[in-house]
Amino acid sequence: MTMVWKVSIGEGHTVRLYHGFWSGRAAIELDGEEMFRRGLKIWDTGFEHRFQIEGIAAIIRVLNRPFAFTHELWVDGKLQ
């Protein structure tokens, strides 16, 4: 699954999350540059990755729900 968020900070930014439902593999890109990669996970319980966009706090959360995952991007304390 690929999630893409457009963030309106400065000139604007794109955050892209790749997350494999079955493999648990994940990668996060900010403006096309990879900043996080996770390999194969036999049992994917979700994860949280913290980073900054132009000095503003951002968090991607992948939450494990029954039979599905929820993907969230929080920027400056606000859900995008």
SVG drawing of the C-alpha trace seen along z (x, -y; Angstrom):
<svg xmlns="http://www.w3.org/2000/svg" viewBox="-10 -29 27 43">
<polyline fill="none" stroke="black" stroke-width="0.4" points="0.0,0.0 1.2,-3.5 0.0,-6.6 0.8,-10.1 0.3,-13.3 0.8,-16.9 1.9,-19.1 1.5,-22.9 4.6,-24.1 6.8,-26.6 6.9,-25.7 4.9,-22.5 6.2,-19.0 5.2,-15.4 5.4,-12.6 5.1,-9.1 4.7,-5.9 5.1,-2.4 3.9,0.4 3.6,4.0 0.5,5.6 1.9,9.1 5.6,8.5 5.7,5.7 8.3,3.9 8.1,0.1 9.8,-2.9 9.1,-6.6 10.1,-9.4 10.1,-13.2 10.2,-15.0 11.4,-11.9 14.3,-11.2 14.1,-8.1 14.5,-8.7 13.4,-5.4 13.4,-1.8 12.3,1.3 12.9,4.8 10.8,8.0 8.7,8.3 7.2,11.7 4.7,10.3 4.0,6.6 2.6,4.8 2.9,1.4 5.4,-1.4 5.9,-5.1 8.6,-7.2 9.3,-10.8 11.0,-13.4 10.9,-17.1 9.6,-19.1 11.4,-22.5 11.9,-22.2 8.3,-21.3 7.6,-18.0 6.0,-15.2 5.1,-11.6 4.0,-8.7 2.1,-6.1 1.2,-2.7 -1.3,-1.1 -2.2,2.5 -6.0,3.0 -7.9,6.3 -7.5,7.4 -6.2,4.0 -3.7,1.2 -4.3,-2.5 -1.8,-4.9 -1.6,-8.4 0.6,-11.5 0.7,-14.1 2.3,-17.5 2.7,-20.0 0.2,-18.0 -2.5,-17.9 -3.7,-14.9 -3.2,-15.4"/>
</svg>
